[in-house]
Amino acid sequence: MKTEHLCYSSMESDLSVFNIVAFTHRNSSLEEIGMLHIDVDNQQDKLSRIKTLMQIDELMYLSTCNRVEFVFTSAGQIDSEYLYNFIKQLFPKLSENQSKQLSKNGTHYQGEKAVSHLLQVASSVDSMIVGEREIITQVRESFNNSRSMNLSGDLIRIAIRHTIETAKKVYTETNIAKRPVSVVSLAYHKLRDLNVPLDSRIILIGAGVTNTNMSRFLKKHGFTNFHVFNRTYSKAQKLAEVLAGEARELNDLSTFNNGFDIIITCTGAESHVITPEIYANLVGNDTSKKYVVDLAIPQDLSPEIKNENHLTHISIDGLQKISNENLAARSKEVAEVELILDDALLEFNGIHQLRSVELAMREVPMKVKEIKDTALNKVFKNELDSIDQESRAVLEQIVDYMEKKYMTVPMIMAKEILIKQKSQ
């Protein structure tokens, strides 16, 4: 397991429970990243189980076309043995060697380093394709999923909120995304450069965010002939309506015989969706050139199909090579973004400290009420019983006033102290 070694402020100890283990294009092959994919339908059970087994307090799972990241809070020691057990328990079907290799691949970020990494991810600085706006949506959706599954809590919530706000600022105040080169746009430009006819018959497999964006891009540029296949038929219908195409269930793919020129596929399946048998049926006796755009991790297209058929294959692997050229061209923008991220990291320091104070003082109102009740009903009960009702009412008003002020003043003072410390 790789660990980032950087110099940071004293905030490290306060955030030591905040961890991220990242598997990205920087430390793992796309095939290895694909091994860590969890189908949406299985996430609730698998993630809830690992949260309990590994004594995790909060958990968020982020999975994109070129990264899988586990954001979690835990007071335990996160070392290579911990990560190996984590992988082994969460993905029991992996071999011993696969589990060991993945546990070595993952990069562990802790405390402020984890917050810094999260800011870089959402702002696309750490993306395979710098300036790819899609990542901010993917981070937000991952958090919403974790929250809906009751996996995340307060620390992940404030970290993600600050991260999203920072990413929006990055995309607004810099040119990092002015010439976006997302997976979708790269794939489209590949097709355009190949002079694919606008009347090409297009099969879309999957109706998720990536394929939806890709298909709308194609429609915008004049393509008109779409068939949409998806496991959930209602989602296929929804996308097909937008494209003026036809919707079909994913199971129908094996018997589809209307022919095609282009396949664009991006599903969340854990195994190949397009097998040699299915591809042979789709092609039939048609000998014309075919194009397959495979944006899935793991790949939807069975590898042997590329070697045995006359087709042009566009995959994430190929797009990654193109994306590397963007880093040099956008280096100036990356430098400007990093200045924003440095400020955001310092700002999160104050946010986290203030939130820590708020959480620590949540019990103050209850304690104050207990003291008041003890004073009125026990300590000074005899004295109060001897005074008239009007005097008692006035005294209780004074006590209530002092109670409210006592609960408010410490919080105000704590905030003022934090602000003063931050300005020094």
C-alpha positions in Angstrom: 0.0 0.0 0.0 1.4 3.4 -1.0 1.2 6.3 1.4 1.6 9.9 0.5 4.3 11.6 2.6 3.7 15.4 2.6 4.2 18.2 5.2 1.1 19.6 6.7 -0.1 21.7 9.6 -1.3 20.6 13.1 -4.7 19.9 11.7 -3.4 16.4 10.9 -4.2 15.0 14.4 -7.7 16.4 14.4 -8.5 14.7 11.1 -6.6 11.5 11.6 -9.8 9.4 11.4 -10.4 10.6 7.9 -9.1 8.2 5.3 -9.1 7.6 1.5 -7.8 4.6 -0.3 -7.5 5.3 -4.0 -7.1 3.0 -6.9 -6.6 5.1 -10.0 -4.9 5.2 -13.4 -1.8 6.4 -11.5 -1.3 3.2 -9.5 -3.4 0.4 -11.1 -4.3 -0.9 -14.5 -7.8 -0.4 -15.8 -8.3 -4.1 -15.5 -7.4 -4.0 -11.8 -9.6 -1.0 -11.2 -12.5 -3.0 -12.9 -12.1 -5.7 -10.3 -13.1 -3.3 -7.6 -16.4 -2.3 -9.3 -19.6 -3.0 -7.3 -22.9 -3.2 -9.1 -25.4 -0.6 -7.8 -27.8 -3.3 -6.8 -25.1 -4.9 -4.6 -23.7 -1.8 -3.0 -26.0 -1.6 0.0 -25.3 -5.1 1.2 -21.6 -5.2 0.4 -20.7 -1.8 1.8 -22.9 -2.1 4.9 -21.2 -5.5 5.6 -17.6 -4.2 5.2 -18.5 -1.1 7.3 -19.3 -3.4 10.2 -16.6 -5.9 9.7 -13.8 -3.4 9.4 -15.1 -1.2 12.2 -15.7 1.8 10.0 -17.8 4.7 11.2 -18.5 6.4 7.9 -18.1 5.2 4.4 -18.4 6.5 0.8 -17.7 4.5 -2.4 -16.6 6.4 -5.5 -16.4 4.5 -8.8 -15.7 6.1 -12.2 -14.3 4.8 -15.5 -10.8 5.2 -14.3 -10.8 5.2 -10.5 -12.3 3.4 -7.4 -11.9 5.2 -4.1 -13.0 4.3 -0.6 -13.6 7.4 1.6 -14.0 6.4 5.3 -13.5 7.3 8.9 -11.9 5.0 11.3 -9.9 5.3 14.5 -8.0 2.1 13.8 -4.6 1.8 12.1 -4.8 1.7 8.3 -1.9 -0.4 7.1 -1.2 -3.0 4.4 -2.7 -5.8 6.5 -5.9 -3.7 7.0 -6.2 -3.0 3.3 -5.6 -6.6 2.4 -8.4 -7.7 4.8 -10.6 -5.0 3.4 -10.2 -6.1 -0.2 -10.5 -9.8 0.7 -13.7 -9.3 2.7 -15.3 -7.0 0.2 -14.3 -9.0 -2.9 -14.2 -12.7 -1.8 -14.2 -13.9 -5.4 -10.7 -12.5 -6.1 -7.8 -14.8 -5.9 -5.1 -14.6 -3.2 -2.6 -13.0 -5.6 -5.2 -10.5 -6.9 -6.1 -9.4 -3.4 -2.5 -9.0 -2.4 -1.6 -7.0 -5.5 -4.6 -4.7 -5.1 -3.7 -4.1 -1.5 -0.2 -3.0 -2.6 -1.6 -0.8 -5.4 -3.9 1.3 -3.3 -2.6 4.7 -2.2 -3.6 5.7 1.3 -4.3 9.3 2.2 -5.0 10.2 5.8 -6.2 13.4 7.6 -5.4 16.6 5.8 -3.8 14.6 3.0 -7.1 12.9 2.4 -8.9 16.3 2.2 -6.3 17.6 -0.2 -6.7 14.5 -2.4 -10.5 14.8 -2.4 -10.2 18.5 -3.5 -7.8 17.5 -6.3 -10.2 14.7 -7.5 -13.3 16.9 -7.7 -11.4 19.7 -9.3 -10.1 17.3 -12.0 -6.5 17.9 -11.2 -6.1 14.2 -10.3 -8.2 13.1 -13.2 -7.0 11.0 -16.2 -8.4 13.9 -18.3 -7.7 17.2 -16.6 -10.6 19.6 -16.8 -13.2 16.8 -17.0 -16.3 18.3 -15.4 -18.1 15.0 -15.0 -16.1 14.1 -11.9 -17.8 16.7 -9.8 -21.2 15.1 -10.6 -19.8 11.7 -9.9 -18.5 12.8 -6.5 -21.8 14.3 -5.6 -23.8 11.3 -6.7 -21.4 9.0 -4.8 -22.1 10.9 -1.6 -25.8 11.0 -2.2 -25.7 7.2 -2.6 -23.7 6.7 0.6 -26.1 9.0 2.5 -29.2 7.2 1.2 -27.7 3.9 2.3 -26.9 5.3 5.8 -23.2 4.7 5.3 -21.8 8.3 5.6 -22.0 10.8 8.5 -21.1 14.3 9.6 -17.4 14.4 8.7 -17.8 13.0 5.2 -20.8 15.4 4.8 -18.8 18.6 5.5 -15.8 17.4 3.5 -17.9 16.7 0.4 -19.9 19.9 0.8 -16.6 21.9 0.9 -15.2 19.9 -1.9 -18.1 20.5 -4.2 -18.1 24.3 -3.4 -14.3 24.4 -4.2 -14.7 22.5 -7.4 -17.4 24.9 -8.6 -15.0 27.8 -7.9 -12.2 26.1 -9.8 -14.4 25.6 -12.9 -15.7 29.2 -12.7 -12.5 31.1 -12.0 -10.0 29.2 -14.1 -9.8 27.9 -17.7 -9.2 24.3 -16.6 -12.4 23.2 -18.3 -12.8 25.8 -21.0 -11.7 23.3 -23.6 -13.0 20.1 -22.0 -11.6 16.9 -23.2 -13.8 14.4 -21.4 -14.1 10.7 -22.3 -17.2 11.6 -24.2 -15.7 14.4 -26.3 -12.6 12.4 -26.9 -14.6 9.4 -28.1 -16.7 11.6 -30.4 -13.7 13.3 -31.9 -12.3 9.8 -32.6 -15.5 8.9 -34.5 -15.5 12.3 -36.3 -11.9 11.8 -37.4 -12.8 8.4 -38.8 -15.5 10.1 -41.0 -18.3 7.9 -39.8 -21.5 8.7 -41.7 -24.3 10.5 -39.9 -26.8 7.9 -40.9 -24.8 5.1 -39.2 -26.9 2.6 -37.2 -25.9 3.1 -33.6 -26.5 0.5 -30.8 -26.2 2.0 -27.3 -25.7 -0.5 -24.6 -26.3 1.1 -21.2 -28.3 4.3 -20.4 -26.2 5.8 -17.6 -24.6 9.2 -17.4 -21.7 8.5 -19.8 -23.8 6.9 -22.6 -26.5 9.6 -22.1 -23.9 12.3 -22.6 -22.3 10.5 -25.5 -25.6 9.9 -27.3 -26.8 13.5 -26.9 -23.5 14.7 -28.2 -24.0 12.5 -31.3 -27.5 13.7 -31.8 -26.4 17.3 -31.5 -23.9 16.7 -34.4 -26.5 15.0 -36.7 -26.7 11.3 -35.9 -30.2 10.0 -36.0 -30.4 6.2 -35.9 -30.3 4.8 -32.3 -31.3 1.6 -30.6 -30.9 1.7 -26.8 -30.4 -1.4 -24.7 -30.4 -1.3 -20.9 -31.0 -3.7 -18.0 -33.7 -1.4 -16.7 -36.1 -1.0 -19.6 -37.6 2.3 -18.3 -34.2 4.0 -18.4 -33.8 2.7 -22.0 -37.2 4.2 -22.9 -36.3 7.5 -21.3 -33.1 7.9 -23.3 -34.6 6.5 -26.5 -37.4 9.2 -26.3 -34.7 11.9 -26.2 -32.9 10.4 -29.2 -36.1 9.5 -31.1 -34.8 6.0 -31.1 -36.0 2.5 -30.0 -35.7 1.1 -26.6 -35.0 -2.6 -25.8 -34.1 -4.7 -22.8 -30.5 -5.8 -22.4 -31.5 -9.4 -22.7 -32.7 -8.7 -26.3 -29.2 -8.0 -27.4 -28.5 -11.6 -28.1 -31.3 -11.9 -30.6 -31.1 -8.4 -32.2 -30.8 -8.8 -36.0 -31.4 -5.3 -37.4 -27.7 -4.7 -38.0 -25.4 -1.9 -36.8 -22.5 0.3 -37.8 -21.5 1.6 -34.3 -21.7 0.1 -30.9 -21.3 2.5 -27.9 -21.3 0.6 -24.7 -20.9 1.6 -21.0 -22.5 -0.6 -18.4 -21.8 -1.4 -14.8 -21.6 -5.1 -15.5 -18.9 -7.1 -13.7 -18.3 -9.3 -16.8 -18.3 -8.9 -20.6 -21.7 -7.8 -22.0 -20.7 -8.4 -25.6 -19.6 -12.0 -26.0 -18.3 -13.4 -29.3 -21.6 -15.2 -29.8 -23.6 -12.0 -29.3 -21.3 -10.0 -31.5 -21.5 -12.6 -34.3 -25.3 -12.5 -34.2 -25.3 -8.7 -34.2 -23.0 -8.6 -37.3 -24.7 -11.4 -39.2 -23.5 -11.5 -42.8 -22.6 -7.9 -42.9 -18.9 -7.5 -43.9 -18.7 -3.7 -43.7 -16.4 -1.9 -41.2 -17.7 -1.7 -37.7 -16.9 0.6 -34.8 -17.1 -0.2 -31.1 -16.7 2.5 -28.5 -16.2 0.8 -25.2 -16.3 3.2 -22.3 -16.9 0.6 -19.5 -14.6 -0.5 -16.7 -14.3 -3.5 -16.9 -14.7 -3.5 -20.6 -18.0 -4.6 -22.0 -16.4 -6.0 -25.2 -14.9 -9.5 -24.9 -11.2 -9.2 -25.9 -11.1 -11.9 -28.5 -13.7 -10.0 -30.6 -11.1 -7.4 -31.5 -8.7 -9.9 -32.9 -11.3 -12.0 -34.9 -13.4 -9.2 -36.5 -13.0 -6.3 -38.9 -13.6 -3.4 -36.5 -12.2 -0.2 -35.0 -12.1 -0.4 -31.3 -12.1 2.8 -29.2 -11.5 2.2 -25.5 -10.6 3.9 -22.3 -7.0 2.7 -22.7 -6.7 4.5 -26.1 -8.3 7.6 -24.7 -5.9 7.7 -21.8 -2.9 8.1 -24.2 -4.6 11.1 -25.7 -5.4 12.6 -22.4 -1.7 12.6 -21.4 -1.0 15.3 -24.0 -3.5 17.6 -22.3 -1.4 17.9 -19.1 1.4 19.9 -20.7 -1.1 22.2 -22.5 -3.0 22.9 -19.3 0.0 23.1 -16.9 -0.6 26.9 -16.4 -4.2 26.3 -15.5 -3.3 23.5 -13.1 -0.9 25.8 -11.2 -3.8 28.3 -10.8 -6.1 25.6 -9.6 -3.6 24.4 -7.1 -3.5 27.9 -5.5 -7.3 27.8 -5.1 -7.0 24.3 -3.6 -4.3 25.4 -1.1 -6.7 28.2 0.1 -9.6 25.7 0.3 -7.5 23.3 2.4 -6.8 26.1 4.9 -10.4 27.1 4.9 -11.5 23.5 5.6 -9.2 23.6 8.7 -11.5 26.3 10.2 -14.7 24.6 9.1 -13.6 21.4 10.7 -12.5 23.0 13.9 -15.7 25.0 14.2 -17.8 21.9 13.5 -15.8 20.0 16.2 -16.6 22.7 18.7 -20.3 22.5 17.7 -20.4 18.8 18.1 -18.5 18.9 21.4 -21.0 21.5 22.8 -24.2 19.7 21.7 -24.6 18.4 25.2 -24.2 21.9 26.9 -28.0 22.8 26.6 -29.0 19.5 28.3 -26.4 19.9 31.0 -27.5 23.5 31.7 -31.1 22.4 32.0 -30.1 19.6 34.4 -28.3 22.2 36.6 -31.3 24.5 36.5 -33.7 21.8 37.4 -31.5 20.6 40.3 -31.2 24.1 41.6 -34.9 24.9 41.4 -36.3 21.6 42.6 -33.7 20.3 45.0 -30.9 22.7 46.2 -33.1 25.8 46.7 -36.5 24.0 46.9 -37.3 25.0 50.5 -36.3 28.7 49.9 -38.4 28.9 46.8 -41.4 27.3 48.5 -41.4 30.1 51.0 -41.7 32.9 48.5 -44.9 34.1 46.7 -45.8 33.0 43.2 -45.2 36.4 41.6 -41.6 36.5 43.0 -41.0 32.9 41.9 -42.2 33.7 38.4 -39.8 36.6 38.2 -36.9 34.5 39.5 -37.6 31.7 37.0 -37.6 34.3 34.1 -34.2 35.5 35.3 -32.9 31.9 35.4 -34.3 31.2 31.9 -32.7 34.3 30.5 -29.3 33.3 32.1 -29.8 29.7 30.7 -30.2 30.9 27.2 -27.3 33.3 27.4 -25.1 30.6 28.9 -25.8 28.3 26.0 -25.1 31.0 23.4 -22.1 32.8 24.8 -19.6 29.9 24.9 -20.3 29.1 21.2 -19.9 32.7 20.2 -16.6 32.9 22.2 -15.4 29.7 20.6 -16.1 31.0 17.1 -14.3 34.3 17.9 -11.3 32.4 19.2 -11.1 30.2 16.1 -11.4 33.3 13.8 -8.7 35.1 15.8 -6.4 32.1 15.6 -7.0 31.7 11.9 -6.1 35.4 11.3 -2.8 35.2 13.2 
